[in-house]
Amino acid sequence: MKNSVQKRKITQFNASRGAEREIALKKGDIWTRPTTCMELKTRYERNRQKKETRRMVLKYEEV
């Protein structure tokens, strides 16, 4: 049960990111990934990045 919920959250998050990218490209803007995805790949950064992603997904679900 828990894994299916997490999978759904990730799917929704990725879909929203794809939608943001498409909208920006249609307008002719330059789309860049969120800065949380571009940080150095150290253990601390990965853990912090996971927490930020979870917060973003939860906020997305509330809306």
PDB file of N, CA, C and O in Angstrom:
ATOM      1  N   MET A   1       0.833  -1.198   0.000  1.00  0.00           N
ATOM      2  CA  MET A   1       0.000   0.000   0.000  1.00  0.00           C
ATOM      3  C   MET A   1       0.869   1.250   0.000  1.00  0.00           C
ATOM      4  O   MET A   1       0.645   2.181  -0.774  1.00  0.00           O
ATOM      5  N   LYS A   2       1.862   1.252   0.882  1.00  0.00           N
ATOM      6  CA  LYS A   2       2.701   2.431   1.010  1.00  0.00           C
ATOM      7  C   LYS A   2       3.478   2.693  -0.284  1.00  0.00           C
ATOM      8  O   LYS A   2       3.618   3.841  -0.705  1.00  0.00           O
ATOM      9  N   ASN A   3       3.975   1.637  -0.905  1.00  0.00           N
ATOM     10  CA  ASN A   3       4.734   1.808  -2.138  1.00  0.00           C
ATOM     11  C   ASN A   3       3.871   2.352  -3.266  1.00  0.00           C
ATOM     12  O   ASN A   3       4.341   3.158  -4.070  1.00  0.00           O
ATOM     13  N   SER A   4       2.627   1.925  -3.337  1.00  0.00           N
ATOM     14  CA  SER A   4       1.751   2.424  -4.398  1.00  0.00           C
ATOM     15  C   SER A   4       1.451   3.908  -4.209  1.00  0.00           C
ATOM     16  O   SER A   4       1.341   4.648  -5.187  1.00  0.00           O
ATOM     17  N   VAL A   5       1.321   4.341  -2.973  1.00  0.00           N
ATOM     18  CA  VAL A   5       1.087   5.763  -2.695  1.00  0.00           C
ATOM     19  C   VAL A   5       2.308   6.576  -3.098  1.00  0.00           C
ATOM     20  O   VAL A   5       2.179   7.629  -3.722  1.00  0.00           O
ATOM     21  N   GLN A   6       3.493   6.089  -2.743  1.00  0.00           N
ATOM     22  CA  GLN A   6       4.720   6.793  -3.109  1.00  0.00           C
ATOM     23  C   GLN A   6       4.886   6.843  -4.621  1.00  0.00           C
ATOM     24  O   GLN A   6       5.290   7.867  -5.172  1.00  0.00           O
ATOM     25  N   LYS A   7       4.578   5.751  -5.285  1.00  0.00           N
ATOM     26  CA  LYS A   7       4.697   5.708  -6.741  1.00  0.00           C
ATOM     27  C   LYS A   7       3.761   6.723  -7.384  1.00  0.00           C
ATOM     28  O   LYS A   7       4.136   7.395  -8.344  1.00  0.00           O
ATOM     29  N   ARG A   8       2.544   6.837  -6.858  1.00  0.00           N
ATOM     30  CA  ARG A   8       1.574   7.799  -7.390  1.00  0.00           C
ATOM     31  C   ARG A   8       2.062   9.229  -7.187  1.00  0.00           C
ATOM     32  O   ARG A   8       1.922  10.070  -8.075  1.00  0.00           O
ATOM     33  N   LYS A   9       2.638   9.505  -6.010  1.00  0.00           N
ATOM     34  CA  LYS A   9       3.147  10.848  -5.736  1.00  0.00           C
ATOM     35  C   LYS A   9       4.255  11.214  -6.711  1.00  0.00           C
ATOM     36  O   LYS A   9       4.291  12.325  -7.239  1.00  0.00           O
ATOM     37  N   ILE A  10       5.153  10.275  -6.942  1.00  0.00           N
ATOM     38  CA  ILE A  10       6.262  10.536  -7.858  1.00  0.00           C
ATOM     39  C   ILE A  10       5.740  10.751  -9.273  1.00  0.00           C
ATOM     40  O   ILE A  10       6.222  11.627  -9.990  1.00  0.00           O
ATOM     41  N   THR A  11       4.767   9.962  -9.670  1.00  0.00           N
ATOM     42  CA  THR A  11       4.179  10.110 -11.002  1.00  0.00           C
ATOM     43  C   THR A  11       3.543  11.483 -11.161  1.00  0.00           C
ATOM     44  O   THR A  11       3.715  12.132 -12.192  1.00  0.00           O
ATOM     45  N   GLN A  12       2.809  11.927 -10.148  1.00  0.00           N
ATOM     46  CA  GLN A  12       2.184  13.254 -10.208  1.00  0.00           C
ATOM     47  C   GLN A  12       3.238  14.350 -10.254  1.00  0.00           C
ATOM     48  O   GLN A  12       3.093  15.319 -10.999  1.00  0.00           O
ATOM     49  N   PHE A  13       4.289  14.206  -9.471  1.00  0.00           N
ATOM     50  CA  PHE A  13       5.350  15.207  -9.443  1.00  0.00           C
ATOM     51  C   PHE A  13       6.020  15.307 -10.806  1.00  0.00           C
ATOM     52  O   PHE A  13       6.236  16.404 -11.320  1.00  0.00           O
ATOM     53  N   ASN A  14       6.345  14.161 -11.389  1.00  0.00           N
ATOM     54  CA  ASN A  14       6.991  14.160 -12.697  1.00  0.00           C
ATOM     55  C   ASN A  14       6.077  14.725 -13.773  1.00  0.00           C
ATOM     56  O   ASN A  14       6.540  15.417 -14.680  1.00  0.00           O
ATOM     57  N   ALA A  15       4.793  14.439 -13.681  1.00  0.00           N
ATOM     58  CA  ALA A  15       3.840  14.967 -14.658  1.00  0.00           C
ATOM     59  C   ALA A  15       3.761  16.484 -14.560  1.00  0.00           C
ATOM     60  O   ALA A  15       3.691  17.171 -15.579  1.00  0.00           O
ATOM     61  N   SER A  16       3.772  17.008 -13.342  1.00  0.00           N
ATOM     62  CA  SER A  16       3.694  18.461 -13.185  1.00  0.00           C
ATOM     63  C   SER A  16       4.953  19.121 -13.732  1.00  0.00           C
ATOM     64  O   SER A  16       4.886  20.203 -14.316  1.00  0.00           O
ATOM     65  N   ARG A  17       6.090  18.478 -13.547  1.00  0.00           N
ATOM     66  CA  ARG A  17       7.339  19.029 -14.073  1.00  0.00           C
ATOM     67  C   ARG A  17       7.303  19.038 -15.597  1.00  0.00           C
ATOM     68  O   ARG A  17       7.740  20.001 -16.227  1.00  0.00           O
ATOM     69  N   GLY A  18       6.779  17.961 -16.189  1.00  0.00           N
ATOM     70  CA  GLY A  18       6.672  17.894 -17.644  1.00  0.00           C
ATOM     71  C   GLY A  18       5.740  18.965 -18.182  1.00  0.00           C
ATOM     72  O   GLY A  18       5.997  19.548 -19.235  1.00  0.00           O
ATOM     73  N   ALA A  19       4.659  19.224 -17.460  1.00  0.00           N
ATOM     74  CA  ALA A  19       3.711  20.255 -17.880  1.00  0.00           C
ATOM     75  C   ALA A  19       4.358  21.634 -17.816  1.00  0.00           C
ATOM     76  O   ALA A  19       4.163  22.454 -18.713  1.00  0.00           O
ATOM     77  N   GLU A  20       5.122  21.894 -16.768  1.00  0.00           N
ATOM     78  CA  GLU A  20       5.819  23.179 -16.652  1.00  0.00           C
ATOM     79  C   GLU A  20       6.767  23.372 -17.828  1.00  0.00           C
ATOM     80  O   GLU A  20       6.866  24.463 -18.390  1.00  0.00           O
ATOM     81  N   ARG A  21       7.460  22.301 -18.190  1.00  0.00           N
ATOM     82  CA  ARG A  21       8.418  22.367 -19.291  1.00  0.00           C
ATOM     83  C   ARG A  21       7.702  22.673 -20.603  1.00  0.00           C
ATOM     84  O   ARG A  21       8.140  23.536 -21.364  1.00  0.00           O
ATOM     85  N   GLU A  22       6.610  21.975 -20.868  1.00  0.00           N
ATOM     86  CA  GLU A  22       5.866  22.191 -22.113  1.00  0.00           C
ATOM     87  C   GLU A  22       5.339  23.614 -22.210  1.00  0.00           C
ATOM     88  O   GLU A  22       5.424  24.239 -23.267  1.00  0.00           O
ATOM     89  N   ILE A  23       4.797  24.127 -21.113  1.00  0.00           N
ATOM     90  CA  ILE A  23       4.255  25.493 -21.113  1.00  0.00           C
ATOM     91  C   ILE A  23       5.355  26.500 -21.413  1.00  0.00           C
ATOM     92  O   ILE A  23       5.167  27.420 -22.210  1.00  0.00           O
ATOM     93  N   ALA A  24       6.510  26.320 -20.766  1.00  0.00           N
ATOM     94  CA  ALA A  24       7.621  27.246 -20.982  1.00  0.00           C
ATOM     95  C   ALA A  24       8.098  27.195 -22.430  1.00  0.00           C
ATOM     96  O   ALA A  24       8.361  28.238 -23.028  1.00  0.00           O
ATOM     97  N   LEU A  25       8.210  26.014 -22.992  1.00  0.00           N
ATOM     98  CA  LEU A  25       8.686  25.888 -24.370  1.00  0.00           C
ATOM     99  C   LEU A  25       7.684  26.462 -25.365  1.00  0.00           C
ATOM    100  O   LEU A  25       8.089  27.032 -26.378  1.00  0.00           O
ATOM    101  N   LYS A  26       6.382  26.325 -25.097  1.00  0.00           N
ATOM    102  CA  LYS A  26       5.372  26.901 -25.990  1.00  0.00           C
ATOM    103  C   LYS A  26       5.455  28.423 -26.002  1.00  0.00           C
ATOM    104  O   LYS A  26       5.241  29.059 -27.034  1.00  0.00           O
ATOM    105  N   LYS A  27       5.768  28.998 -24.839  1.00  0.00           N
ATOM    106  CA  LYS A  27       5.889  30.454 -24.746  1.00  0.00           C
ATOM    107  C   LYS A  27       7.182  30.949 -25.386  1.00  0.00           C
ATOM    108  O   LYS A  27       7.328  32.140 -25.661  1.00  0.00           O
ATOM    109  N   GLY A  28       8.122  30.030 -25.623  1.00  0.00           N
ATOM    110  CA  GLY A  28       9.413  30.421 -26.181  1.00  0.00           C
ATOM    111  C   GLY A  28      10.432  30.719 -25.107  1.00  0.00           C
ATOM    112  O   GLY A  28      11.517  31.223 -25.398  1.00  0.00           O
ATOM    113  N   ASP A  29      10.094  30.411 -23.860  1.00  0.00           N
ATOM    114  CA  ASP A  29      11.039  30.625 -22.768  1.00  0.00           C
ATOM    115  C   ASP A  29      12.041  29.483 -22.716  1.00  0.00           C
ATOM    116  O   ASP A  29      11.865  28.445 -23.354  1.00  0.00           O
ATOM    117  N   ILE A  30      13.086  29.698 -21.948  1.00  0.00           N
ATOM    118  CA  ILE A  30      14.069  28.644 -21.717  1.00  0.00           C
ATOM    119  C   ILE A  30      13.705  27.970 -20.412  1.00  0.00           C
ATOM    120  O   ILE A  30      13.615  28.628 -19.375  1.00  0.00           O
ATOM    121  N   TRP A  31      13.495  26.669 -20.452  1.00  0.00           N
ATOM    122  CA  TRP A  31      13.124  25.929 -19.248  1.00  0.00           C
ATOM    123  C   TRP A  31      14.358  25.275 -18.671  1.00  0.00           C
ATOM    124  O   TRP A  31      15.108  24.603 -19.379  1.00  0.00           O
ATOM    125  N   THR A  32      14.563  25.469 -17.396  1.00  0.00           N
ATOM    126  CA  THR A  32      15.671  24.806 -16.711  1.00  0.00           C
ATOM    127  C   THR A  32      15.101  23.972 -15.589  1.00  0.00           C
ATOM    128  O   THR A  32      14.027  24.262 -15.061  1.00  0.00           O
ATOM    129  N   ARG A  33      15.827  22.941 -15.234  1.00  0.00           N
ATOM    130  CA  ARG A  33      15.375  22.103 -14.127  1.00  0.00           C
ATOM    131  C   ARG A  33      15.414  22.901 -12.831  1.00  0.00           C
ATOM    132  O   ARG A  33      16.196  23.843 -12.706  1.00  0.00           O
ATOM    133  N   PRO A  34      14.583  22.534 -11.874  1.00  0.00           N
ATOM    134  CA  PRO A  34      14.663  23.186 -10.569  1.00  0.00           C
ATOM    135  C   PRO A  34      16.054  23.006  -9.973  1.00  0.00           C
ATOM    136  O   PRO A  34      16.701  21.984 -10.202  1.00  0.00           O
ATOM    137  N   THR A  35      16.513  23.985  -9.215  1.00  0.00           N
ATOM    138  CA  THR A  35      17.887  23.950  -8.711  1.00  0.00           C
ATOM    139  C   THR A  35      18.147  22.754  -7.815  1.00  0.00           C
ATOM    140  O   THR A  35      19.295  22.330  -7.683  1.00  0.00           O
ATOM    141  N   THR A  36      17.113  22.199  -7.196  1.00  0.00           N
ATOM    142  CA  THR A  36      17.336  21.051  -6.315  1.00  0.00           C
ATOM    143  C   THR A  36      17.852  19.851  -7.091  1.00  0.00           C
ATOM    144  O   THR A  36      18.472  18.964  -6.504  1.00  0.00           O
ATOM    145  N   CYS A  37      17.613  19.800  -8.391  1.00  0.00           N
ATOM    146  CA  CYS A  37      18.064  18.660  -9.196  1.00  0.00           C
ATOM    147  C   CYS A  37      19.487  18.854  -9.707  1.00  0.00           C
ATOM    148  O   CYS A  37      20.070  17.930 -10.274  1.00  0.00           O
ATOM    149  N   MET A  38      20.049  20.034  -9.517  1.00  0.00           N
ATOM    150  CA  MET A  38      21.356  20.321 -10.093  1.00  0.00           C
ATOM    151  C   MET A  38      22.461  20.381  -9.035  1.00  0.00           C
ATOM    152  O   MET A  38      23.589  20.771  -9.338  1.00  0.00           O
ATOM    153  N   GLU A  39      22.146  20.000  -7.813  1.00  0.00           N
ATOM    154  CA  GLU A  39      23.143  20.094  -6.756  1.00  0.00           C
ATOM    155  C   GLU A  39      24.145  18.957  -6.852  1.00  0.00           C
ATOM    156  O   GLU A  39      23.922  17.972  -7.556  1.00  0.00           O
ATOM    157  N   LEU A  40      25.254  19.105  -6.133  1.00  0.00           N
ATOM    158  CA  LEU A  40      26.270  18.064  -6.112  1.00  0.00           C
ATOM    159  C   LEU A  40      25.703  16.788  -5.518  1.00  0.00           C
ATOM    160  O   LEU A  40      24.831  16.834  -4.651  1.00  0.00           O
ATOM    161  N   LYS A  41      26.192  15.664  -5.979  1.00  0.00           N
ATOM    162  CA  LYS A  41      25.646  14.380  -5.556  1.00  0.00           C
ATOM    163  C   LYS A  41      26.394  13.826  -4.341  1.00  0.00           C
ATOM    164  O   LYS A  41      26.989  12.751  -4.409  1.00  0.00           O
ATOM    165  N   THR A  42      26.361  14.548  -3.259  1.00  0.00           N
ATOM    166  CA  THR A  42      26.924  14.028  -2.018  1.00  0.00           C
ATOM    167  C   THR A  42      25.796  13.421  -1.209  1.00  0.00           C
ATOM    168  O   THR A  42      24.621  13.656  -1.494  1.00  0.00           O
ATOM    169  N   ARG A  43      26.144  12.656  -0.219  1.00  0.00           N
ATOM    170  CA  ARG A  43      25.106  11.978   0.565  1.00  0.00           C
ATOM    171  C   ARG A  43      24.183  12.994   1.244  1.00  0.00           C
ATOM    172  O   ARG A  43      22.963  12.832   1.233  1.00  0.00           O
ATOM    173  N   TYR A  44      24.761  14.029   1.828  1.00  0.00           N
ATOM    174  CA  TYR A  44      23.960  15.044   2.512  1.00  0.00           C
ATOM    175  C   TYR A  44      23.019  15.727   1.525  1.00  0.00           C
ATOM    176  O   TYR A  44      21.839  15.917   1.818  1.00  0.00           O
ATOM    177  N   GLU A  45      23.535  16.091   0.372  1.00  0.00           N
ATOM    178  CA  GLU A  45      22.721  16.792  -0.621  1.00  0.00           C
ATOM    179  C   GLU A  45      21.586  15.909  -1.117  1.00  0.00           C
ATOM    180  O   GLU A  45      20.467  16.383  -1.311  1.00  0.00           O
ATOM    181  N   ARG A  46      21.870  14.627  -1.324  1.00  0.00           N
ATOM    182  CA  ARG A  46      20.817  13.722  -1.801  1.00  0.00           C
ATOM    183  C   ARG A  46      19.699  13.605  -0.782  1.00  0.00           C
ATOM    184  O   ARG A  46      18.520  13.626  -1.133  1.00  0.00           O
ATOM    185  N   ASN A  47      20.081  13.480   0.495  1.00  0.00           N
ATOM    186  CA  ASN A  47      19.055  13.364   1.533  1.00  0.00           C
ATOM    187  C   ASN A  47      18.228  14.637   1.629  1.00  0.00           C
ATOM    188  O   ASN A  47      17.006  14.579   1.765  1.00  0.00           O
ATOM    189  N   ARG A  48      18.889  15.786   1.558  1.00  0.00           N
ATOM    190  CA  ARG A  48      18.166  17.056   1.606  1.00  0.00           C
ATOM    191  C   ARG A  48      17.264  17.198   0.378  1.00  0.00           C
ATOM    192  O   ARG A  48      16.134  17.677   0.472  1.00  0.00           O
ATOM    193  N   GLN A  49      17.778  16.780  -0.753  1.00  0.00           N
ATOM    194  CA  GLN A  49      17.017  16.851  -1.994  1.00  0.00           C
ATOM    195  C   GLN A  49      15.767  15.976  -1.915  1.00  0.00           C
ATOM    196  O   GLN A  49      14.701  16.372  -2.387  1.00  0.00           O
ATOM    197  N   LYS A  50      15.892  14.796  -1.325  1.00  0.00           N
ATOM    198  CA  LYS A  50      14.737  13.912  -1.162  1.00  0.00           C
ATOM    199  C   LYS A  50      13.677  14.568  -0.291  1.00  0.00           C
ATOM    200  O   LYS A  50      12.486  14.508  -0.597  1.00  0.00           O
ATOM    201  N   LYS A  51      14.120  15.201   0.806  1.00  0.00           N
ATOM    202  CA  LYS A  51      13.167  15.856   1.702  1.00  0.00           C
ATOM    203  C   LYS A  51      12.454  16.999   0.990  1.00  0.00           C
ATOM    204  O   LYS A  51      11.243  17.166   1.131  1.00  0.00           O
ATOM    205  N   GLU A  52      13.212  17.791   0.220  1.00  0.00           N
ATOM    206  CA  GLU A  52      12.600  18.899  -0.511  1.00  0.00           C
ATOM    207  C   GLU A  52      11.599  18.378  -1.541  1.00  0.00           C
ATOM    208  O   GLU A  52      10.524  18.951  -1.719  1.00  0.00           O
ATOM    209  N   THR A  53      11.960  17.294  -2.213  1.00  0.00           N
ATOM    210  CA  THR A  53      11.059  16.721  -3.213  1.00  0.00           C
ATOM    211  C   THR A  53       9.784  16.224  -2.557  1.00  0.00           C
ATOM    212  O   THR A  53       8.688  16.426  -3.081  1.00  0.00           O
ATOM    213  N   ARG A  54       9.928  15.573  -1.409  1.00  0.00           N
ATOM    214  CA  ARG A  54       8.735  15.087  -0.699  1.00  0.00           C
ATOM    215  C   ARG A  54       7.828  16.243  -0.308  1.00  0.00           C
ATOM    216  O   ARG A  54       6.607  16.154  -0.442  1.00  0.00           O
ATOM    217  N   ARG A  55       8.433  17.345   0.183  1.00  0.00           N
ATOM    218  CA  ARG A  55       7.631  18.516   0.552  1.00  0.00           C
ATOM    219  C   ARG A  55       6.898  19.069  -0.668  1.00  0.00           C
ATOM    220  O   ARG A  55       5.719  19.416  -0.588  1.00  0.00           O
ATOM    221  N   MET A  56       7.600  19.150  -1.793  1.00  0.00           N
ATOM    222  CA  MET A  56       6.983  19.677  -3.006  1.00  0.00           C
ATOM    223  C   MET A  56       5.829  18.791  -3.458  1.00  0.00           C
ATOM    224  O   MET A  56       4.784  19.287  -3.878  1.00  0.00           O
ATOM    225  N   VAL A  57       6.023  17.475  -3.368  1.00  0.00           N
ATOM    226  CA  VAL A  57       4.971  16.544  -3.775  1.00  0.00           C
ATOM    227  C   VAL A  57       3.765  16.684  -2.863  1.00  0.00           C
ATOM    228  O   VAL A  57       2.628  16.674  -3.335  1.00  0.00           O
ATOM    229  N   LEU A  58       3.998  16.814  -1.562  1.00  0.00           N
ATOM    230  CA  LEU A  58       2.884  16.962  -0.630  1.00  0.00           C
ATOM    231  C   LEU A  58       2.125  18.261  -0.876  1.00  0.00           C
ATOM    232  O   LEU A  58       0.896  18.280  -0.821  1.00  0.00           O
ATOM    233  N   LYS A  59       2.849  19.346  -1.147  1.00  0.00           N
ATOM    234  CA  LYS A  59       2.191  20.613  -1.456  1.00  0.00           C
ATOM    235  C   LYS A  59       1.370  20.484  -2.732  1.00  0.00           C
ATOM    236  O   LYS A  59       0.262  21.010  -2.827  1.00  0.00           O
ATOM    237  N   TYR A  60       1.925  19.781  -3.705  1.00  0.00           N
ATOM    238  CA  TYR A  60       1.227  19.588  -4.978  1.00  0.00           C
ATOM    239  C   TYR A  60      -0.064  18.809  -4.765  1.00  0.00           C
ATOM    240  O   TYR A  60      -1.088  19.118  -5.374  1.00  0.00           O
ATOM    241  N   GLU A  61      -0.017  17.797  -3.899  1.00  0.00           N
ATOM    242  CA  GLU A  61      -1.211  16.996  -3.637  1.00  0.00           C
ATOM    243  C   GLU A  61      -2.290  17.803  -2.928  1.00  0.00           C
ATOM    244  O   GLU A  61      -3.478  17.597  -3.175  1.00  0.00           O
ATOM    245  N   GLU A  62      -1.889  18.721  -2.048  1.00  0.00           N
ATOM    246  CA  GLU A  62      -2.865  19.515  -1.300  1.00  0.00           C
ATOM    247  C   GLU A  62      -3.637  20.449  -2.213  1.00  0.00           C
ATOM    248  O   GLU A  62      -4.811  20.731  -1.971  1.00  0.00           O
ATOM    249  N   VAL A  63      -2.985  20.927  -3.257  1.00  0.00           N
ATOM    250  CA  VAL A  63      -3.618  21.876  -4.175  1.00  0.00           C
ATOM    251  C   VAL A  63      -4.514  21.197  -5.121  1.00  0.00           C
ATOM    252  O   VAL A  63      -5.129  21.849  -5.965  1.00  0.00           O
TER     253      VAL A  63
END
